[in-house]
């Protein structure tokens, strides 16, 4: 059974034409951490999702699958 992708972070980064490295720098996080979020291996805390939405200038709901 495959796990459903909870967040759309990887897709939104592509749509915004920014790298996971850029996001890591913006958030002061390790690039490997961002990678794990992008693959839905782990989920960041909600407050981090809020920061990501602000940095990417998107609505919070954009970061999640329906």
PDB file with one MODEL, atoms N, CA, C and O in Angstrom:
MODEL        1
ATOM      1  N   UNK A   1       0.844  -1.188   0.000  1.00  0.00           N
ATOM      2  CA  UNK A   1       0.000   0.000   0.000  1.00  0.00           C
ATOM      3  C   UNK A   1       0.891   1.253   0.000  1.00  0.00           C
ATOM      4  O   UNK A   1       1.782   1.406   0.836  1.00  0.00           O
ATOM      5  N   UNK A   2       0.625   2.121  -0.942  1.00  0.00           N
ATOM      6  CA  UNK A   2       1.411   3.350  -0.984  1.00  0.00           C
ATOM      7  C   UNK A   2       0.734   4.411  -0.142  1.00  0.00           C
ATOM      8  O   UNK A   2      -0.491   4.511  -0.085  1.00  0.00           O
ATOM      9  N   UNK A   3       1.570   5.193   0.504  1.00  0.00           N
ATOM     10  CA  UNK A   3       1.023   6.277   1.318  1.00  0.00           C
ATOM     11  C   UNK A   3       0.587   7.405   0.404  1.00  0.00           C
ATOM     12  O   UNK A   3       1.240   7.706  -0.595  1.00  0.00           O
ATOM     13  N   UNK A   4      -0.523   8.021   0.761  1.00  0.00           N
ATOM     14  CA  UNK A   4      -1.012   9.158  -0.010  1.00  0.00           C
ATOM     15  C   UNK A   4      -0.125  10.364   0.306  1.00  0.00           C
ATOM     16  O   UNK A   4       0.215  10.623   1.460  1.00  0.00           O
ATOM     17  N   UNK A   5       0.230  11.077  -0.732  1.00  0.00           N
ATOM     18  CA  UNK A   5       1.002  12.305  -0.539  1.00  0.00           C
ATOM     19  C   UNK A   5       0.115  13.329   0.156  1.00  0.00           C
ATOM     20  O   UNK A   5      -0.933  13.712  -0.363  1.00  0.00           O
ATOM     21  N   UNK A   6       0.538  13.759   1.315  1.00  0.00           N
ATOM     22  CA  UNK A   6      -0.246  14.708   2.103  1.00  0.00           C
ATOM     23  C   UNK A   6       0.004  16.129   1.609  1.00  0.00           C
ATOM     24  O   UNK A   6      -0.929  16.907   1.411  1.00  0.00           O
ATOM     25  N   UNK A   7       1.290  16.453   1.414  1.00  0.00           N
ATOM     26  CA  UNK A   7       1.582  17.815   0.961  1.00  0.00           C
ATOM     27  C   UNK A   7       1.988  17.848  -0.510  1.00  0.00           C
ATOM     28  O   UNK A   7       2.404  16.841  -1.083  1.00  0.00           O
ATOM     29  N   UNK A   8       1.856  19.018  -1.095  1.00  0.00           N
ATOM     30  CA  UNK A   8       2.188  19.251  -2.502  1.00  0.00           C
ATOM     31  C   UNK A   8       3.453  20.112  -2.619  1.00  0.00           C
ATOM     32  O   UNK A   8       3.657  20.799  -3.619  1.00  0.00           O
ATOM     33  N   UNK A   9       4.272  20.064  -1.610  1.00  0.00           N
ATOM     34  CA  UNK A   9       5.426  20.951  -1.557  1.00  0.00           C
ATOM     35  C   UNK A   9       6.299  20.862  -2.805  1.00  0.00           C
ATOM     36  O   UNK A   9       6.692  21.881  -3.373  1.00  0.00           O
ATOM     37  N   UNK A  10       6.597  19.635  -3.224  1.00  0.00           N
ATOM     38  CA  UNK A  10       7.445  19.430  -4.399  1.00  0.00           C
ATOM     39  C   UNK A  10       6.841  20.116  -5.629  1.00  0.00           C
ATOM     40  O   UNK A  10       7.547  20.790  -6.379  1.00  0.00           O
ATOM     41  N   UNK A  11       5.541  19.939  -5.827  1.00  0.00           N
ATOM     42  CA  UNK A  11       4.835  20.524  -6.968  1.00  0.00           C
ATOM     43  C   UNK A  11       4.852  22.050  -6.898  1.00  0.00           C
ATOM     44  O   UNK A  11       5.110  22.722  -7.897  1.00  0.00           O
ATOM     45  N   UNK A  12       4.578  22.589  -5.715  1.00  0.00           N
ATOM     46  CA  UNK A  12       4.525  24.044  -5.542  1.00  0.00           C
ATOM     47  C   UNK A  12       5.907  24.662  -5.775  1.00  0.00           C
ATOM     48  O   UNK A  12       6.004  25.743  -6.357  1.00  0.00           O
ATOM     49  N   UNK A  13       6.962  24.001  -5.334  1.00  0.00           N
ATOM     50  CA  UNK A  13       8.319  24.508  -5.583  1.00  0.00           C
ATOM     51  C   UNK A  13       8.580  24.600  -7.083  1.00  0.00           C
ATOM     52  O   UNK A  13       9.160  25.575  -7.560  1.00  0.00           O
ATOM     53  N   UNK A  14       8.148  23.581  -7.821  1.00  0.00           N
ATOM     54  CA  UNK A  14       8.322  23.589  -9.285  1.00  0.00           C
ATOM     55  C   UNK A  14       7.489  24.713  -9.903  1.00  0.00           C
ATOM     56  O   UNK A  14       7.974  25.457 -10.756  1.00  0.00           O
ATOM     57  N   UNK A  15       6.237  24.830  -9.468  1.00  0.00           N
ATOM     58  CA  UNK A  15       5.354  25.882  -9.988  1.00  0.00           C
ATOM     59  C   UNK A  15       5.942  27.273  -9.745  1.00  0.00           C
ATOM     60  O   UNK A  15       5.821  28.163 -10.587  1.00  0.00           O
ATOM     61  N   UNK A  16       6.571  27.450  -8.600  1.00  0.00           N
ATOM     62  CA  UNK A  16       7.147  28.749  -8.231  1.00  0.00           C
ATOM     63  C   UNK A  16       8.574  28.917  -8.755  1.00  0.00           C
ATOM     64  O   UNK A  16       9.194  29.967  -8.588  1.00  0.00           O
ATOM     65  N   UNK A  17       9.078  27.857  -9.392  1.00  0.00           N
ATOM     66  CA  UNK A  17      10.420  27.877  -9.969  1.00  0.00           C
ATOM     67  C   UNK A  17      11.498  28.184  -8.922  1.00  0.00           C
ATOM     68  O   UNK A  17      12.426  28.951  -9.175  1.00  0.00           O
ATOM     69  N   UNK A  18      11.356  27.576  -7.757  1.00  0.00           N
ATOM     70  CA  UNK A  18      12.376  27.715  -6.716  1.00  0.00           C
ATOM     71  C   UNK A  18      12.855  26.328  -6.286  1.00  0.00           C
ATOM     72  O   UNK A  18      12.136  25.336  -6.402  1.00  0.00           O
ATOM     73  N   UNK A  19      14.074  26.293  -5.793  1.00  0.00           N
ATOM     74  CA  UNK A  19      14.673  25.012  -5.413  1.00  0.00           C
ATOM     75  C   UNK A  19      14.424  24.699  -3.945  1.00  0.00           C
ATOM     76  O   UNK A  19      14.109  25.579  -3.145  1.00  0.00           O
ATOM     77  N   UNK A  20      14.573  23.433  -3.620  1.00  0.00           N
ATOM     78  CA  UNK A  20      14.470  23.031  -2.217  1.00  0.00           C
ATOM     79  C   UNK A  20      15.632  23.649  -1.431  1.00  0.00           C
ATOM     80  O   UNK A  20      15.505  23.925  -0.238  1.00  0.00           O
ATOM     81  N   UNK A  21      16.760  23.861  -2.109  1.00  0.00           N
ATOM     82  CA  UNK A  21      17.912  24.510  -1.471  1.00  0.00           C
ATOM     83  C   UNK A  21      17.544  25.932  -1.039  1.00  0.00           C
ATOM     84  O   UNK A  21      17.861  26.354   0.074  1.00  0.00           O
ATOM     85  N   UNK A  22      16.873  26.662  -1.929  1.00  0.00           N
ATOM     86  CA  UNK A  22      16.426  28.021  -1.607  1.00  0.00           C
ATOM     87  C   UNK A  22      15.502  28.007  -0.395  1.00  0.00           C
ATOM     88  O   UNK A  22      15.648  28.811   0.526  1.00  0.00           O
ATOM     89  N   UNK A  23      14.545  27.076  -0.413  1.00  0.00           N
ATOM     90  CA  UNK A  23      13.594  26.987   0.699  1.00  0.00           C
ATOM     91  C   UNK A  23      14.318  26.657   2.003  1.00  0.00           C
ATOM     92  O   UNK A  23      14.015  27.223   3.054  1.00  0.00           O
ATOM     93  N   UNK A  24      15.269  25.744   1.924  1.00  0.00           N
ATOM     94  CA  UNK A  24      16.059  25.376   3.105  1.00  0.00           C
ATOM     95  C   UNK A  24      16.763  26.614   3.683  1.00  0.00           C
ATOM     96  O   UNK A  24      16.773  26.825   4.895  1.00  0.00           O
ATOM     97  N   UNK A  25      17.343  27.418   2.804  1.00  0.00           N
ATOM     98  CA  UNK A  25      18.027  28.639   3.247  1.00  0.00           C
ATOM     99  C   UNK A  25      17.040  29.616   3.887  1.00  0.00           C
ATOM    100  O   UNK A  25      17.333  30.213   4.923  1.00  0.00           O
ATOM    101  N   UNK A  26      15.874  29.776   3.267  1.00  0.00           N
ATOM    102  CA  UNK A  26      14.852  30.693   3.772  1.00  0.00           C
ATOM    103  C   UNK A  26      14.380  30.303   5.173  1.00  0.00           C
ATOM    104  O   UNK A  26      14.135  31.161   6.022  1.00  0.00           O
ATOM    105  N   UNK A  27      14.258  28.998   5.396  1.00  0.00           N
ATOM    106  CA  UNK A  27      13.728  28.500   6.665  1.00  0.00           C
ATOM    107  C   UNK A  27      14.820  28.173   7.687  1.00  0.00           C
ATOM    108  O   UNK A  27      14.524  27.867   8.842  1.00  0.00           O
ATOM    109  N   UNK A  28      16.074  28.240   7.257  1.00  0.00           N
ATOM    110  CA  UNK A  28      17.170  27.873   8.146  1.00  0.00           C
ATOM    111  C   UNK A  28      17.162  26.392   8.471  1.00  0.00           C
ATOM    112  O   UNK A  28      17.483  25.980   9.586  1.00  0.00           O
ATOM    113  N   UNK A  29      16.784  25.588   7.463  1.00  0.00           N
ATOM    114  CA  UNK A  29      16.711  24.133   7.642  1.00  0.00           C
ATOM    115  C   UNK A  29      17.742  23.443   6.761  1.00  0.00           C
ATOM    116  O   UNK A  29      18.298  24.041   5.841  1.00  0.00           O
ATOM    117  N   UNK A  30      17.983  22.180   7.060  1.00  0.00           N
ATOM    118  CA  UNK A  30      18.863  21.343   6.260  1.00  0.00           C
ATOM    119  C   UNK A  30      18.137  20.974   4.956  1.00  0.00           C
ATOM    120  O   UNK A  30      16.933  20.717   4.959  1.00  0.00           O
ATOM    121  N   UNK A  31      18.877  20.952   3.859  1.00  0.00           N
ATOM    122  CA  UNK A  31      18.282  20.594   2.571  1.00  0.00           C
ATOM    123  C   UNK A  31      17.696  19.184   2.580  1.00  0.00           C
ATOM    124  O   UNK A  31      16.695  18.921   1.913  1.00  0.00           O
ATOM    125  N   UNK A  32      18.315  18.283   3.329  1.00  0.00           N
ATOM    126  CA  UNK A  32      17.812  16.908   3.434  1.00  0.00           C
ATOM    127  C   UNK A  32      16.436  16.884   4.097  1.00  0.00           C
ATOM    128  O   UNK A  32      15.582  16.070   3.746  1.00  0.00           O
ATOM    129  N   UNK A  33      16.234  17.775   5.046  1.00  0.00           N
ATOM    130  CA  UNK A  33      14.936  17.883   5.719  1.00  0.00           C
ATOM    131  C   UNK A  33      13.857  18.284   4.721  1.00  0.00           C
ATOM    132  O   UNK A  33      12.772  17.703   4.696  1.00  0.00           O
ATOM    133  N   UNK A  34      14.166  19.283   3.900  1.00  0.00           N
ATOM    134  CA  UNK A  34      13.215  19.745   2.885  1.00  0.00           C
ATOM    135  C   UNK A  34      12.898  18.606   1.920  1.00  0.00           C
ATOM    136  O   UNK A  34      11.747  18.408   1.529  1.00  0.00           O
ATOM    137  N   UNK A  35      13.924  17.870   1.548  1.00  0.00           N
ATOM    138  CA  UNK A  35      13.750  16.741   0.637  1.00  0.00           C
ATOM    139  C   UNK A  35      12.773  15.716   1.208  1.00  0.00           C
ATOM    140  O   UNK A  35      11.928  15.184   0.487  1.00  0.00           O
ATOM    141  N   UNK A  36      12.892  15.445   2.499  1.00  0.00           N
ATOM    142  CA  UNK A  36      12.006  14.478   3.152  1.00  0.00           C
ATOM    143  C   UNK A  36      10.570  14.999   3.200  1.00  0.00           C
ATOM    144  O   UNK A  36       9.620  14.221   3.113  1.00  0.00           O
ATOM    145  N   UNK A  37      10.417  16.315   3.337  1.00  0.00           N
ATOM    146  CA  UNK A  37       9.072  16.909   3.288  1.00  0.00           C
ATOM    147  C   UNK A  37       8.504  16.773   1.880  1.00  0.00           C
ATOM    148  O   UNK A  37       7.331  16.443   1.706  1.00  0.00           O
ATOM    149  N   UNK A  38       9.352  17.033   0.862  1.00  0.00           N
ATOM    150  CA  UNK A  38       8.916  16.994  -0.542  1.00  0.00           C
ATOM    151  C   UNK A  38       8.470  15.592  -0.966  1.00  0.00           C
ATOM    152  O   UNK A  38       7.572  15.439  -1.793  1.00  0.00           O
ATOM    153  N   UNK A  39       9.107  14.581  -0.391  1.00  0.00           N
ATOM    154  CA  UNK A  39       8.744  13.201  -0.738  1.00  0.00           C
ATOM    155  C   UNK A  39       7.655  12.655   0.182  1.00  0.00           C
ATOM    156  O   UNK A  39       7.259  11.495   0.070  1.00  0.00           O
ATOM    157  N   UNK A  40       7.170  13.515   1.104  1.00  0.00           N
ATOM    158  CA  UNK A  40       6.141  13.127   2.055  1.00  0.00           C
ATOM    159  C   UNK A  40       6.585  12.010   2.998  1.00  0.00           C
ATOM    160  O   UNK A  40       5.762  11.294   3.568  1.00  0.00           O
ATOM    161  N   UNK A  41       7.900  11.877   3.148  1.00  0.00           N
ATOM    162  CA  UNK A  41       8.448  10.901   4.102  1.00  0.00           C
ATOM    163  C   UNK A  41       8.095  11.340   5.529  1.00  0.00           C
ATOM    164  O   UNK A  41       7.720  10.529   6.376  1.00  0.00           O
ATOM    165  N   UNK A  42       8.225  12.631   5.759  1.00  0.00           N
ATOM    166  CA  UNK A  42       7.832  13.237   7.038  1.00  0.00           C
ATOM    167  C   UNK A  42       7.115  14.545   6.731  1.00  0.00           C
ATOM    168  O   UNK A  42       7.265  15.102   5.644  1.00  0.00           O
ATOM    169  N   UNK A  43       6.343  15.029   7.683  1.00  0.00           N
ATOM    170  CA  UNK A  43       5.621  16.288   7.527  1.00  0.00           C
ATOM    171  C   UNK A  43       6.171  17.314   8.511  1.00  0.00           C
ATOM    172  O   UNK A  43       6.416  17.002   9.677  1.00  0.00           O
ATOM    173  N   UNK A  44       6.362  18.538   8.031  1.00  0.00           N
ATOM    174  CA  UNK A  44       6.773  19.586   8.970  1.00  0.00           C
ATOM    175  C   UNK A  44       5.614  19.991   9.865  1.00  0.00           C
ATOM    176  O   UNK A  44       4.458  19.707   9.551  1.00  0.00           O
ATOM    177  N   UNK A  45       5.912  20.652  10.974  1.00  0.00           N
ATOM    178  CA  UNK A  45       4.829  21.163  11.825  1.00  0.00           C
ATOM    179  C   UNK A  45       3.985  22.184  11.057  1.00  0.00           C
ATOM    180  O   UNK A  45       4.466  22.814  10.115  1.00  0.00           O
ATOM    181  N   UNK A  46       2.740  22.336  11.463  1.00  0.00           N
ATOM    182  CA  UNK A  46       1.831  23.281  10.803  1.00  0.00           C
ATOM    183  C   UNK A  46       2.425  24.688  10.752  1.00  0.00           C
ATOM    184  O   UNK A  46       2.303  25.368   9.733  1.00  0.00           O
ATOM    185  N   UNK A  47       3.058  25.128  11.824  1.00  0.00           N
ATOM    186  CA  UNK A  47       3.614  26.492  11.802  1.00  0.00           C
ATOM    187  C   UNK A  47       4.689  26.629  10.726  1.00  0.00           C
ATOM    188  O   UNK A  47       4.894  27.715  10.184  1.00  0.00           O
ATOM    189  N   UNK A  48       5.370  25.537  10.420  1.00  0.00           N
ATOM    190  CA  UNK A  48       6.369  25.562   9.341  1.00  0.00           C
ATOM    191  C   UNK A  48       5.676  25.647   7.991  1.00  0.00           C
ATOM    192  O   UNK A  48       6.143  26.351   7.095  1.00  0.00           O
ATOM    193  N   UNK A  49       4.563  24.933   7.841  1.00  0.00           N
ATOM    194  CA  UNK A  49       3.775  25.053   6.601  1.00  0.00           C
ATOM    195  C   UNK A  49       3.337  26.503   6.397  1.00  0.00           C
ATOM    196  O   UNK A  49       3.332  27.006   5.273  1.00  0.00           O
ATOM    197  N   UNK A  50       2.970  27.166   7.489  1.00  0.00           N
ATOM    198  CA  UNK A  50       2.560  28.579   7.409  1.00  0.00           C
ATOM    199  C   UNK A  50       3.733  29.426   6.904  1.00  0.00           C
ATOM    200  O   UNK A  50       3.556  30.282   6.038  1.00  0.00           O
ATOM    201  N   UNK A  51       4.922  29.185   7.446  1.00  0.00           N
ATOM    202  CA  UNK A  51       6.118  29.916   7.003  1.00  0.00           C
ATOM    203  C   UNK A  51       6.419  29.637   5.530  1.00  0.00           C
ATOM    204  O   UNK A  51       6.769  30.546   4.778  1.00  0.00           O
ATOM    205  N   UNK A  52       6.282  28.380   5.126  1.00  0.00           N
ATOM    206  CA  UNK A  52       6.536  27.995   3.731  1.00  0.00           C
ATOM    207  C   UNK A  52       5.571  28.740   2.806  1.00  0.00           C
ATOM    208  O   UNK A  52       5.976  29.277   1.775  1.00  0.00           O
ATOM    209  N   UNK A  53       4.300  28.767   3.184  1.00  0.00           N
ATOM    210  CA  UNK A  53       3.288  29.465   2.375  1.00  0.00           C
ATOM    211  C   UNK A  53       3.649  30.937   2.232  1.00  0.00           C
ATOM    212  O   UNK A  53       3.510  31.514   1.153  1.00  0.00           O
ATOM    213  N   UNK A  54       4.112  31.542   3.320  1.00  0.00           N
ATOM    214  CA  UNK A  54       4.512  32.962   3.285  1.00  0.00           C
ATOM    215  C   UNK A  54       5.713  33.161   2.360  1.00  0.00           C
ATOM    216  O   UNK A  54       5.719  34.075   1.535  1.00  0.00           O
ATOM    217  N   UNK A  55       6.714  32.321   2.495  1.00  0.00           N
ATOM    218  CA  UNK A  55       7.932  32.443   1.673  1.00  0.00           C
ATOM    219  C   UNK A  55       7.624  32.260   0.184  1.00  0.00           C
ATOM    220  O   UNK A  55       8.193  32.942  -0.668  1.00  0.00           O
ATOM    221  N   UNK A  56       6.716  31.330  -0.111  1.00  0.00           N
ATOM    222  CA  UNK A  56       6.378  31.040  -1.508  1.00  0.00           C
ATOM    223  C   UNK A  56       5.247  31.925  -2.037  1.00  0.00           C
ATOM    224  O   UNK A  56       4.907  31.873  -3.219  1.00  0.00           O
ATOM    225  N   UNK A  57       4.670  32.737  -1.148  1.00  0.00           N
ATOM    226  CA  UNK A  57       3.573  33.622  -1.510  1.00  0.00           C
ATOM    227  C   UNK A  57       2.394  32.839  -2.102  1.00  0.00           C
ATOM    228  O   UNK A  57       1.879  33.165  -3.172  1.00  0.00           O
ATOM    229  N   UNK A  58       1.989  31.802  -1.375  1.00  0.00           N
ATOM    230  CA  UNK A  58       0.825  31.003  -1.761  1.00  0.00           C
ATOM    231  C   UNK A  58      -0.099  30.858  -0.556  1.00  0.00           C
ATOM    232  O   UNK A  58       0.310  31.054   0.588  1.00  0.00           O
ATOM    233  N   UNK A  59      -1.349  30.510  -0.838  1.00  0.00           N
ATOM    234  CA  UNK A  59      -2.276  30.222   0.257  1.00  0.00           C
ATOM    235  C   UNK A  59      -1.853  28.916   0.910  1.00  0.00           C
ATOM    236  O   UNK A  59      -1.351  28.013   0.242  1.00  0.00           O
ATOM    237  N   UNK A  60      -2.055  28.822   2.200  1.00  0.00           N
ATOM    238  CA  UNK A  60      -1.688  27.620   2.952  1.00  0.00           C
ATOM    239  C   UNK A  60      -2.314  26.368   2.325  1.00  0.00           C
ATOM    240  O   UNK A  60      -1.666  25.326   2.226  1.00  0.00           O
ATOM    241  N   UNK A  61      -3.564  26.478   1.911  1.00  0.00           N
ATOM    242  CA  UNK A  61      -4.270  25.313   1.332  1.00  0.00           C
ATOM    243  C   UNK A  61      -3.601  24.797   0.054  1.00  0.00           C
ATOM    244  O   UNK A  61      -3.763  23.630  -0.302  1.00  0.00           O
ATOM    245  N   UNK A  62      -2.857  25.657  -0.629  1.00  0.00           N
ATOM    246  CA  UNK A  62      -2.143  25.264  -1.851  1.00  0.00           C
ATOM    247  C   UNK A  62      -1.133  24.163  -1.576  1.00  0.00           C
ATOM    248  O   UNK A  62      -0.812  23.368  -2.460  1.00  0.00           O
ATOM    249  N   UNK A  63      -0.636  24.121  -0.351  1.00  0.00           N
ATOM    250  CA  UNK A  63       0.424  23.167   0.000  1.00  0.00           C
ATOM    251  C   UNK A  63      -0.087  21.763   0.303  1.00  0.00           C
ATOM    252  O   UNK A  63       0.703  20.849   0.542  1.00  0.00           O
ATOM    253  N   UNK A  64      -1.410  21.591   0.293  1.00  0.00           N
ATOM    254  CA  UNK A  64      -1.973  20.289   0.652  1.00  0.00           C
ATOM    255  C   UNK A  64      -2.818  19.689  -0.457  1.00  0.00           C
ATOM    256  O   UNK A  64      -3.463  20.410  -1.218  1.00  0.00           O
ATOM    257  N   UNK A  65      -2.811  18.368  -0.543  1.00  0.00           N
ATOM    258  CA  UNK A  65      -3.713  17.662  -1.445  1.00  0.00           C
ATOM    259  C   UNK A  65      -5.097  17.618  -0.829  1.00  0.00           C
ATOM    260  O   UNK A  65      -5.242  17.625   0.393  1.00  0.00           O
ATOM    261  N   UNK A  66      -6.111  17.572  -1.676  1.00  0.00           N
ATOM    262  CA  UNK A  66      -7.493  17.468  -1.185  1.00  0.00           C
ATOM    263  C   UNK A  66      -7.728  16.112  -0.546  1.00  0.00           C
ATOM    264  O   UNK A  66      -8.831  15.835  -0.074  1.00  0.00           O
TER     265      UNK A  66
ENDMDL
END
